[in-house]
Amino acid sequence: MSETMIPYLLFVLPGVLMLFLLTRLVKILRQRRVLKYVDPMWAMDLMGRVRQLKVRGMEEDAVLLVQDEIGMDEDTARSWVRCV
């Protein structure tokens, strides 16, 4: 049975690796696109969501939100959340 699994693993593992790399590349490109152009309405919406999280005492969630939405590194996102 293990001999029949080897060909499948030779095709599945590189496929999974390529899918992972492709999703990382899309995320990086999306973050760069967002940093180049930020829609004012979208920025106000993001600031409102960050303020709501801060009021609820969920500052770490606000930092993660900023990191995911804008692509900032953790220290910059934390500083930005403190300023909002």
Backbone as CSV, one residue per row, in Angstrom:
resi,resn,N_x,N_y,N_z,CA_x,CA_y,CA_z,C_x,C_y,C_z
1,MET,0.819,-1.192,0.000,0.000,0.000,0.000,0.865,1.260,0.000
2,SER,1.991,1.244,0.710,2.845,2.430,0.748,3.473,2.699,-0.609
3,GLU,3.670,1.651,-1.426,4.234,1.846,-2.763,3.241,2.569,-3.682
4,THR,1.963,2.371,-3.450,0.965,3.056,-4.285,0.757,4.501,-3.844
5,MET,1.146,4.830,-2.631,0.976,6.193,-2.116,2.095,7.122,-2.575
6,ILE,3.247,6.581,-2.889,4.392,7.413,-3.247,4.107,8.290,-4.467
7,PRO,3.565,7.762,-5.562,3.281,8.656,-6.701,2.277,9.761,-6.361
8,TYR,1.294,9.440,-5.525,0.323,10.464,-5.133,1.006,11.569,-4.320
9,LEU,1.888,11.180,-3.424,2.595,12.166,-2.615,3.515,13.032,-3.464
10,LEU,4.075,12.453,-4.509,4.953,13.222,-5.383,4.185,14.300,-6.146
11,PHE,2.895,14.103,-6.350,2.080,15.107,-7.033,1.341,16.014,-6.055
12,VAL,0.923,15.479,-4.932,0.115,16.258,-3.994,0.965,17.254,-3.215
13,LEU,2.103,16.836,-2.697,2.921,17.735,-1.884,3.400,18.960,-2.658
14,PRO,3.937,18.810,-3.875,4.299,20.029,-4.615,3.083,20.899,-4.944
15,GLY,1.944,20.271,-5.185,0.723,21.043,-5.450,0.302,21.868,-4.246
16,VAL,0.374,21.274,-3.079,0.024,21.992,-1.845,1.023,23.122,-1.607
17,LEU,2.290,22.849,-1.841,3.317,23.874,-1.672,3.093,25.039,-2.640
18,MET,2.779,24.732,-3.880,2.517,25.786,-4.863,1.284,26.601,-4.484
19,LEU,0.250,25.949,-3.978,-0.956,26.653,-3.542,-0.643,27.593,-2.384
20,PHE,0.158,27.120,-1.438,0.554,27.946,-0.303,1.339,29.167,-0.773
21,LEU,2.316,28.950,-1.653,3.122,30.057,-2.149,2.285,31.049,-2.952
22,LEU,1.334,30.546,-3.716,0.456,31.414,-4.491,-0.415,32.281,-3.589
23,THR,-0.952,31.701,-2.521,-1.780,32.495,-1.600,-0.940,33.546,-0.891
24,ARG,0.301,33.226,-0.528,1.182,34.214,0.103,1.484,35.358,-0.866
25,LEU,1.732,35.014,-2.129,2.028,36.028,-3.134,0.834,36.959,-3.346
26,VAL,-0.360,36.392,-3.397,-1.567,37.210,-3.563,-1.742,38.143,-2.380
27,LYS,-1.482,37.653,-1.171,-1.621,38.492,0.016,-0.617,39.638,-0.006
28,ILE,0.620,39.352,-0.403,1.645,40.392,-0.465,1.284,41.444,-1.509
29,LEU,0.847,40.994,-2.679,0.477,41.940,-3.733,-0.731,42.780,-3.341
30,ARG,-1.688,42.168,-2.644,-2.870,42.905,-2.194,-2.475,43.971,-1.180
31,GLN,-1.579,43.620,-0.271,-1.150,44.586,0.730,-0.416,45.748,0.083
32,ARG,0.415,45.485,-0.917,1.118,46.567,-1.595,0.140,47.467,-2.340
33,ARG,-0.883,46.867,-2.929,-1.886,47.648,-3.645,-2.623,48.566,-2.675
34,VAL,-2.956,48.054,-1.491,-3.673,48.856,-0.500,-2.791,49.991,-0.011
35,LEU,-1.501,49.736,0.172,-0.625,50.792,0.653,-0.437,51.899,-0.383
36,LYS,-0.511,51.574,-1.671,-0.344,52.587,-2.699,-1.546,53.519,-2.759
37,TYR,-2.724,52.967,-2.567,-3.932,53.785,-2.696,-4.905,53.384,-1.601
38,VAL,-5.275,54.332,-0.788,-6.233,54.059,0.281,-7.449,54.939,0.055
39,ASP,-8.575,54.307,-0.126,-9.839,55.009,-0.320,-10.213,55.716,0.985
40,PRO,-10.541,57.001,0.944,-10.877,57.721,2.178,-12.044,57.098,2.950
41,MET,-13.061,56.629,2.246,-14.200,56.010,2.943,-13.772,54.712,3.625
42,TRP,-12.935,53.946,2.947,-12.436,52.698,3.524,-11.576,52.985,4.751
43,ALA,-10.751,54.044,4.665,-9.891,54.414,5.787,-10.728,54.846,6.992
44,MET,-11.792,55.596,6.744,-12.662,56.011,7.850,-13.358,54.808,8.473
45,ASP,-13.751,53.856,7.641,-14.377,52.638,8.147,-13.396,51.853,9.012
46,LEU,-12.163,51.737,8.552,-11.138,51.029,9.321,-10.882,51.720,10.648
47,MET,-10.791,53.038,10.631,-10.573,53.777,11.876,-11.742,53.590,12.832
48,GLY,-12.959,53.550,12.308,-14.125,53.324,13.162,-14.097,51.947,13.806
49,ARG,-13.713,50.935,13.021,-13.628,49.586,13.583,-12.526,49.494,14.638
50,VAL,-11.402,50.187,14.387,-10.304,50.181,15.370,-10.752,50.871,16.648
51,ARG,-11.452,51.986,16.516,-11.945,52.691,17.716,-12.917,51.828,18.515
52,GLN,-13.798,51.123,17.818,-14.743,50.242,18.513,-14.008,49.151,19.278
53,LEU,-13.000,48.571,18.664,-12.238,47.525,19.351,-11.487,48.090,20.553
54,LYS,-10.934,49.300,20.415,-10.221,49.903,21.539,-11.164,50.210,22.699
55,VAL,-12.373,50.693,22.388,-13.346,50.999,23.440,-13.720,49.737,24.201
56,ARG,-13.808,48.625,23.486,-14.150,47.342,24.115,-12.964,46.709,24.840
57,GLY,-11.800,47.346,24.789,-10.618,46.804,25.450,-9.937,45.704,24.661
58,MET,-10.139,45.689,23.366,-9.579,44.642,22.519,-8.506,45.242,21.606
59,GLU,-7.505,45.864,22.220,-6.473,46.548,21.448,-5.654,45.570,20.600
60,GLU,-5.410,44.367,21.115,-4.646,43.376,20.337,-5.398,42.973,19.072
61,ASP,-6.727,42.850,19.177,-7.526,42.539,17.994,-7.472,43.685,16.988
62,ALA,-7.427,44.915,17.501,-7.323,46.076,16.618,-5.988,46.073,15.881
63,VAL,-4.920,45.689,16.574,-3.604,45.609,15.933,-3.619,44.552,14.837
64,LEU,-4.218,43.398,15.130,-4.308,42.335,14.115,-5.152,42.773,12.923
65,LEU,-6.216,43.517,13.184,-7.063,44.026,12.107,-6.268,44.949,11.183
66,VAL,-5.500,45.853,11.784,-4.697,46.783,10.987,-3.631,46.028,10.197
67,GLN,-3.011,45.034,10.823,-2.001,44.243,10.120,-2.607,43.531,8.918
68,ASP,-3.780,42.950,9.085,-4.416,42.217,7.991,-4.915,43.146,6.893
69,GLU,-5.492,44.265,7.275,-6.101,45.151,6.286,-5.071,45.957,5.503
70,ILE,-4.070,46.485,6.189,-3.122,47.393,5.547,-1.792,46.715,5.245
71,GLY,-1.426,45.733,6.039,-0.160,45.045,5.810,1.003,45.671,6.560
72,MET,0.703,46.379,7.630,1.771,46.976,8.433,2.445,45.896,9.269
73,ASP,3.698,46.160,9.628,4.337,45.252,10.568,3.751,45.504,11.959
74,GLU,4.031,44.607,12.885,3.350,44.639,14.180,3.624,45.917,14.970
75,ASP,4.875,46.368,15.015,5.197,47.562,15.803,4.540,48.818,15.230
76,THR,4.558,48.943,13.918,3.930,50.103,13.282,2.419,50.078,13.482
77,ALA,1.825,48.886,13.355,0.379,48.761,13.552,-0.003,49.089,14.987
78,ARG,0.805,48.629,15.935,0.519,48.910,17.347,0.592,50.413,17.617
79,SER,1.587,51.076,17.050,1.726,52.523,17.208,0.547,53.251,16.572
80,TRP,0.124,52.791,15.388,-0.987,53.414,14.693,-2.277,53.264,15.499
81,VAL,-2.481,52.084,16.070,-3.700,51.849,16.872,-3.696,52.738,18.106
82,ARG,-2.553,52.924,18.728,-2.490,53.802,19.907,-2.845,55.238,19.557
83,CYS,-2.475,55.668,18.357,-2.726,57.049,17.933,-4.176,57.299,17.545
84,VAL,-4.900,56.242,17.172,-6.280,56.428,16.688,-7.196,56.744,17.824
